[in-house]
Amino acid sequence: MRLQLVGRVISTAETMQKTAKVEVIRFVKHSKVGKVIRNRKVYLVHDEESARMPGDIVRIEECRPLSKRKRFTIIDILKEEERMLNPINNRIETRFSPPQSLLPGSSTPIPTAASSES
């Protein structure tokens, strides 16, 4: 039986083809204090169709090494984040997608407080 985890897709950068970044959160009770601690780990996972978007909840499974850091593959989509069309740049985005102006190589200027006052 291979290790299976459930996590949220946090990034699918255009530079990483067929790869998604998945965040898995675990809650562990501290041995001495007894407080519940939140542990977070980020995995690079193989996404064959490149169909996942930030915010999707997925199940990942351990597999053979596919690259230096890729050791998991997406096997099931548990919940898809709501997708919407951005009318400014005609792209499909989720609420977890970064703003287009913050992406590298974008030609859209970043609005500043000084430019919005005038």
N, C-alpha and C positions, 0 to 999 in steps of 0.2 A: 504494500500500500504506500503510495506516494503522499507526501505532505500536501495538504490543500488548505488554502487560506482565503479569507474574504476581505476585500478592501475596496477603496474608492480610487478611481483614475484621477490623478491630479495634473497630468501633463501628457500631451501627445505632440511634442515639438515637431515642426515640419522637417527638421534636420535628421530626426530619428525615424527612418522608414520601418514600418512593421514593428514598432516598439511603442510601448506605453509605460508611464511611470505610475505605479500603484502604491498607495499608502495603506498599510495595515496597522490598526490600532489594537493593542491588547491591554487589558486591565489586570494588574498583578498586585496582590496584597504584600506589603512590606513585612519581612519576617520578624523584625523586632518592634517596630512602631505600630504595625497593624493597619496603617493607612493604605488606601487603595491608590496605586500609582498608575498613570497612563503611560504605556510604552508605545512609541511610534517608530515604524521602520518603513523605508521606501525601497521597493523592488523595481527593477527594470524587467518587464515581461514582454513576451512575444505576442503580437497581435497580427495574425496572418492577413486579415481583411483590412486592417487599419481603419476600422469602423468605429472604434470607441472614442468618446469625447470626454473631457473633464467633467466629473460629477457622476459618471456611471458607476454603479456598484457591481463588481465582478468577482467571480470565484477563480482563483489561480491555482495551478498545480505544478509541482516540481517536475523538472524534466532534465534531460542531459544538457550540458553546457552548450549554449548557442553562440555565445560571444564571451568577452572578458567578464561582464557583469550580468548577463542574461541567463538565469537558471530556472525561470518559470514561464508558463504559457497560460493564456486565458482559455478556460474551458467552458465557462457559463456566464451569461449576463443575467444578474438577478434583478436589476432595476436600471432603466435608462433615464438619464436626466432630461428634462424638458428642453427641446431644441427650438430655437426661434431664428428667423431670418433677420439679419441686421440690414436695414435699408440703405445705410451709408456705404457699405463696402460689399453688399450682396453676398455675405458669408453666413453660413449656419453656425450659430454659437449657442453656448449654454451659459448659465449664470456663473459658472466657474471658469469660463474662458477669459484669458487676459484681454484687456482692451487693445484694440488694433494699434493704437498709437504707441504702446509700450513694447511691441514686438520689434526685434532687430530688423533693420532694413525697411521699415515702413516710412512712407513719405509724408504721412499725416503729422502736422505739427502738434506738439503737446500744449494744450491751453494753459495759460498762466493767469495768476490773479490780476496782474497789470493789464493784460490784454482784454479781460472780461469787463473791467471797469469803464473803459472808454467806448 
